Amino acid sequence: MNLSWAATAAVAALPAGTVLRGQVFRLSVRSGEPEAAACQTCAGPIQAWPAARCSLCGSWFGAPVVIELLAAIVTGLLFARFGTQPAVAAFAYLGLIAVALTEIDLAVQRLPDRLTLPAYPALIVLLSLAAVFDGNGAALIRALLGGLVLIAGYLLLWLASARQLGGGDIKLAGLVGLALGWLGWPTLITGASLGFVLAGIAGLALLMTRRISRRAEISFGPYVLAGALLAMFASGL
């Protein structure tokens, strides 16, 4: 564990969280609705992205400091685990995207294409660079295959569950497969399984506390990402 790298990365992630804040606010709308374009407090127009606060009334877009702290914690932990390995840049990027997607999915049960689709070329480029610097072409091929395997697996689940699984979950699975595939097939299997385990535990807890009904749908994306991150932290230990 490299604490100095972790601390530096965590501090660097704070402004990245602020940049993400405006995107999270804009995209926290139900599927099919237009992006949020006005402050919820004064109805003033949102200025050009990135925007963290309303330029008219000063209200924060979302809970103050939360997304910045989450971005710093996730990035710091990833750098503590992977140190100076070339692939850490790809993992940190996925970690930042995970923070934004988690907030949006918990708020409106949506994983917007605006964040998931551009993450594919970004992750592939970062992992390709890592493969060049690390001389590890096999890991890159495994990452690409991992992404395809998880997409295929989620597509089968989508069909088997009468399409109750969201399309955003399928796209997210490919991103998770890229990162976990780089770390190895055991890590990919562990991470993919943990997502379902965590979702099951959370769903049972919500049912027992009567927070949801049996027919209610829960946001699956945060558990997919949490399972992936836990598997990444545990890989190689």
C-alpha positions in Angstrom: 0.0 0.0 0.0 1.4 3.4 -1.1 -0.1 5.9 1.3 1.6 8.9 -0.3 0.3 8.1 -3.7 -3.2 7.4 -2.2 -3.2 10.8 -0.4 -2.1 12.7 -3.5 -4.7 11.0 -5.7 -7.4 11.6 -3.2 -6.6 15.3 -3.1 -6.5 15.4 -6.9 -9.9 13.8 -7.1 -11.6 16.5 -5.1 -11.9 18.9 -8.1 -12.8 16.0 -10.3 -15.8 15.4 -8.0 -16.7 19.1 -8.4 -16.6 18.7 -12.2 -18.9 15.7 -12.0 -21.4 17.5 -9.7 -22.9 19.5 -12.5 -23.2 16.4 -14.7 -24.9 14.4 -11.9 -27.4 17.2 -11.3 -28.2 17.6 -15.0 -28.6 13.8 -15.6 -30.6 13.0 -12.4 -33.9 12.9 -14.3 -36.2 10.1 -15.2 -35.5 8.2 -18.4 -37.0 10.1 -21.4 -37.1 13.4 -19.6 -34.9 16.3 -20.7 -31.8 17.1 -18.7 -32.2 19.4 -15.8 -31.5 23.0 -17.0 -32.6 25.1 -14.1 -31.8 25.6 -10.4 -34.3 23.8 -8.1 -34.2 26.7 -5.7 -34.6 29.8 -7.8 -35.3 28.3 -11.2 -32.3 30.2 -12.6 -30.6 28.7 -15.7 -27.6 26.5 -15.1 -24.5 28.0 -16.5 -22.1 26.2 -18.9 -20.8 22.9 -17.6 -19.0 22.3 -15.2 -21.2 24.0 -12.6 -21.3 23.1 -8.9 -23.5 25.9 -7.6 -26.2 28.2 -9.0 -24.7 31.4 -10.2 -27.8 33.4 -9.1 -28.7 32.1 -5.6 -25.5 30.2 -4.8 -27.4 26.9 -4.0 -25.4 23.7 -4.4 -26.4 21.3 -7.1 -26.8 18.3 -4.9 -25.6 17.7 -1.3 -22.6 19.9 -0.6 -19.2 18.2 -0.6 -20.6 14.6 -0.7 -19.7 13.8 -4.3 -16.2 15.3 -3.9 -15.5 13.3 -0.7 -16.7 10.1 -2.4 -14.6 10.7 -5.4 -11.6 11.3 -3.2 -12.2 8.2 -1.1 -12.6 5.9 -4.0 -9.7 7.3 -5.9 -7.5 7.2 -2.9 -8.3 3.6 -2.1 -7.6 2.5 -5.7 -4.2 4.2 -5.7 -3.5 2.7 -2.3 -4.2 -0.7 -3.8 -2.6 -0.4 -7.2 0.1 2.2 -6.5 2.1 3.1 -9.5 0.8 0.3 -11.8 0.0 1.7 -15.2 -3.5 0.4 -15.1 -4.3 2.5 -12.0 -5.4 5.4 -14.3 -8.1 3.3 -15.9 -9.3 2.0 -12.5 -9.4 5.5 -11.1 -11.3 6.7 -14.1 -13.9 4.0 -13.6 -14.0 4.8 -9.9 -14.9 8.4 -10.6 -17.6 7.4 -13.1 -18.9 4.9 -10.6 -19.5 7.7 -8.0 -21.5 9.7 -10.5 -23.5 6.8 -11.8 -24.3 5.6 -8.3 -25.7 9.0 -7.3 -27.8 9.2 -10.4 -29.1 5.6 -10.2 -30.0 5.9 -6.5 -31.9 9.2 -7.3 -33.8 8.2 -10.4 -33.0 4.6 -11.2 -31.1 5.5 -14.4 -27.6 4.9 -15.8 -27.4 7.5 -18.5 -25.7 6.8 -21.8 -24.1 10.2 -21.5 -21.7 8.7 -18.9 -21.6 5.0 -19.8 -21.0 5.1 -23.5 -18.0 7.6 -23.6 -16.4 5.5 -20.8 -15.9 2.6 -23.2 -13.3 4.3 -25.5 -11.8 6.0 -22.5 -11.2 2.8 -20.6 -10.0 0.9 -23.6 -7.5 3.6 -24.4 -6.2 3.8 -20.8 -5.9 0.0 -20.6 -4.2 -0.1 -24.0 -1.6 2.4 -22.7 -1.2 0.4 -19.6 -0.6 -2.7 -21.7 2.1 -0.9 -23.7 3.9 0.5 -20.6 3.6 -2.8 -18.7 4.3 -5.0 -21.7 1.1 -7.0 -20.9 -0.9 -7.5 -24.0 -2.5 -10.6 -22.6 -4.1 -8.5 -19.8 -5.6 -6.2 -22.5 -7.0 -9.1 -24.5 -8.5 -10.6 -21.3 -10.0 -7.2 -20.4 -11.7 -6.9 -23.8 -13.0 -10.5 -23.5 -14.1 -9.8 -19.9 -16.2 -6.9 -21.2 -17.8 -9.0 -23.9 -18.5 -11.9 -21.4 -20.3 -9.7 -18.9 -22.3 -7.9 -21.6 -23.4 -11.3 -23.0 -24.2 -12.6 -19.5 -26.3 -9.6 -18.7 -28.1 -9.8 -22.0 -29.1 -13.4 -21.2 -30.3 -12.3 -17.8 -32.3 -9.5 -19.5 -34.0 -12.0 -21.7 -34.5 -14.5 -18.9 -36.0 -11.9 -16.5 -38.6 -10.8 -19.1 -36.5 -7.6 -19.6 -36.7 -6.5 -16.0 -33.0 -5.8 -16.0 -32.3 -2.3 -17.3 -30.4 -1.5 -20.5 -28.2 0.8 -18.5 -27.1 -2.2 -16.4 -26.1 -4.1 -19.5 -23.9 -1.2 -20.7 -22.4 -0.8 -17.2 -21.6 -4.5 -17.1 -19.3 -4.1 -20.1 -17.3 -1.4 -18.3 -17.0 -3.5 -15.2 -15.9 -6.5 -17.3 -13.1 -4.4 -18.9 -11.6 -3.5 -15.5 -12.1 -6.8 -13.8 -11.0 -8.8 -16.9 -7.6 -6.9 -16.7 -7.1 -8.3 -13.2 -8.0 -11.9 -14.1 -10.9 -14.3 -14.6 -11.2 -15.1 -10.8 -11.5 -11.4 -10.1 -14.1 -10.9 -12.8 -16.2 -13.8 -11.5 -15.9 -12.6 -7.9 -16.8 -9.0 -8.8 -19.8 -10.0 -11.0 -21.1 -12.4 -8.3 -20.7 -9.8 -5.5 -22.9 -7.4 -7.3 -25.8 -9.8 -7.1 -25.0 -10.8 -3.6 -25.0 -7.2 -2.4 -28.2 -6.4 -4.3 -29.9 -9.4 -2.7 -28.8 -8.4 0.8 -29.9 -4.8 0.3 -33.3 -5.9 -1.2 -34.0 -8.3 1.7 -33.1 -5.6 4.2 -35.4 -3.1 2.5 -38.2 -5.6 2.4 -37.8 -6.5 6.1 -37.9 -2.9 7.1 -40.9 -2.3 4.8 -39.0 0.4 2.8 -40.1 -1.3 -0.4 -42.7 -3.8 -1.6 -42.0 -7.2 -3.2 -42.8 -5.8 -6.6 -40.6 -2.7 -6.2 -37.5 -2.3 -8.3 -34.3 -1.3 -6.7 -31.3 0.5 -8.4 -29.0 -2.3 -9.4 -26.1 -0.2 -10.7 -24.6 0.8 -7.3 -24.4 -2.9 -6.3 -22.7 -3.9 -9.6 -20.1 -1.1 -9.0 -19.7 -1.8 -5.3 -19.1 -5.5 -6.1 -16.6 -4.7 -8.8 -14.7 -2.2 -6.6 -14.6 -4.7 -3.7 -13.2 -7.4 -6.0 -10.6 -5.0 -7.3 -9.4 -4.1 -3.8 -9.2 -7.8 -2.9 -7.5 -8.9 -6.1 -4.1 -10.4 -5.6 -4.4 -10.4 -1.8 
